[in-house]
């Protein structure tokens, strides 16, 4: 494995567990690809413009599109935050804001635990 994937709190797992088996299989496939390939194609992982290190994992199953917000920590660790089913062409600002808030919260809690 080239990268380790960690779930921050239960945001991702709650969403994942509420999906049907086929959607879960597609999510599993995408996360395995991201954790094992050297160069991740933009089709699967893209930096969110105008953010400080927030990324979205991109998953398409049938006509449904899912986005998992995440960031890198210590280079080879990917932290998964919130996830949602995309219904519009543009990623909703409130979802990006939630991802950024969770990213800040993650690093603050990590900093507190290391002191």
C-alpha positions as CSV (number, residue, x, y, z in Angstrom):
1,X,0.0,0.0,0.0
2,X,1.2,3.4,-0.9
3,X,-1.3,5.4,1.2
4,X,-3.2,4.7,4.4
5,X,-6.8,5.8,4.5
6,X,-8.3,7.0,7.9
7,X,-11.9,7.9,8.6
8,X,-12.3,11.1,10.6
9,X,-15.2,10.6,13.1
10,X,-18.2,8.8,11.6
11,X,-19.2,11.0,8.7
12,X,-17.9,8.7,6.0
13,X,-18.9,5.5,7.7
14,X,-22.4,6.6,8.4
15,X,-22.9,7.5,4.7
16,X,-21.2,4.3,3.5
17,X,-23.3,2.0,5.7
18,X,-26.5,3.6,4.4
19,X,-25.6,2.7,0.7
20,X,-26.6,-0.4,-1.1
21,X,-24.0,-3.2,-1.7
22,X,-23.2,-2.1,-5.3
23,X,-22.5,1.5,-4.3
24,X,-20.3,0.2,-1.4
25,X,-18.4,-2.0,-3.9
26,X,-17.7,1.0,-6.1
27,X,-16.5,3.1,-3.1
28,X,-14.3,0.2,-2.0
29,X,-12.8,-0.1,-5.5
30,X,-12.0,3.6,-5.7
31,X,-10.5,3.7,-2.2
32,X,-8.4,0.7,-2.9
33,X,-7.2,2.3,-6.2
34,X,-6.3,5.5,-4.4
35,X,-4.4,3.7,-1.7
36,X,-2.3,1.5,-4.0
37,X,-1.5,3.3,-7.3
38,X,1.5,5.6,-7.5
39,X,-0.2,8.4,-9.5
40,X,-3.9,8.9,-8.8
41,X,-5.8,10.0,-11.9
42,X,-7.8,13.3,-11.6
43,X,-10.8,11.2,-12.5
44,X,-10.7,9.8,-9.0
45,X,-9.0,12.5,-6.8
46,X,-9.0,16.2,-7.4
47,X,-7.9,19.3,-5.4
48,X,-10.7,21.7,-4.6
49,X,-9.8,25.1,-6.1
50,X,-9.2,27.9,-3.7
51,X,-8.8,25.6,-0.7
52,X,-5.7,24.9,1.4
53,X,-5.3,21.2,0.7
54,X,-8.9,20.0,0.5
55,X,-9.5,17.2,-2.1
56,X,-12.5,15.3,-3.3
57,X,-12.6,11.7,-4.1
58,X,-14.8,11.3,-7.1
59,X,-17.0,8.2,-7.5
60,X,-19.6,7.5,-10.2
61,X,-22.0,4.6,-10.1
62,X,-24.6,4.5,-12.9
63,X,-26.0,8.0,-13.1
64,X,-25.2,8.8,-9.5
65,X,-22.1,10.8,-8.5
66,X,-20.6,10.8,-5.0
67,X,-17.9,13.1,-3.5
68,X,-15.8,12.3,-0.5
69,X,-13.9,15.3,0.9
70,X,-10.5,14.5,2.3
71,X,-7.0,15.8,2.8
72,X,-3.4,14.4,3.1
73,X,-1.6,14.1,6.4
74,X,2.1,13.4,6.7
75,X,2.1,12.8,2.9
76,X,0.9,9.2,2.7
77,X,-2.2,9.3,4.9
78,X,-5.5,10.3,3.5
79,X,-8.1,11.5,6.0
80,X,-11.8,11.1,4.9
81,X,-14.3,13.7,6.0
82,X,-17.8,14.3,4.8
83,X,-19.4,12.6,1.8
84,X,-22.5,13.5,-0.3
85,X,-24.4,12.5,-3.4
86,X,-23.9,15.2,-6.0
87,X,-27.1,16.5,-7.6
88,X,-25.8,19.6,-9.4
89,X,-23.0,20.4,-11.8
90,X,-21.2,22.5,-9.3
91,X,-20.1,21.2,-5.9
92,X,-22.3,23.0,-3.3
93,X,-20.4,25.6,-1.3
94,X,-22.0,24.4,2.0
95,X,-20.4,20.9,1.4
96,X,-17.0,22.5,0.7
97,X,-17.3,24.6,3.8
98,X,-18.2,21.6,5.9
99,X,-15.1,19.7,4.5
100,X,-12.9,22.7,5.3
101,X,-14.3,22.9,8.9
102,X,-13.7,19.2,9.4
103,X,-10.2,19.5,8.1
104,X,-9.4,22.3,10.5
105,X,-11.1,20.4,13.4
106,X,-9.0,17.3,12.6
107,X,-5.7,19.1,12.6
108,X,-6.6,21.0,15.8
109,X,-7.5,17.8,17.6
110,X,-4.4,16.1,16.3
111,X,-2.3,19.1,17.6
112,X,-3.9,19.0,21.0
113,X,-3.2,15.2,21.4
114,X,0.4,15.6,20.5
115,X,1.3,18.2,23.1
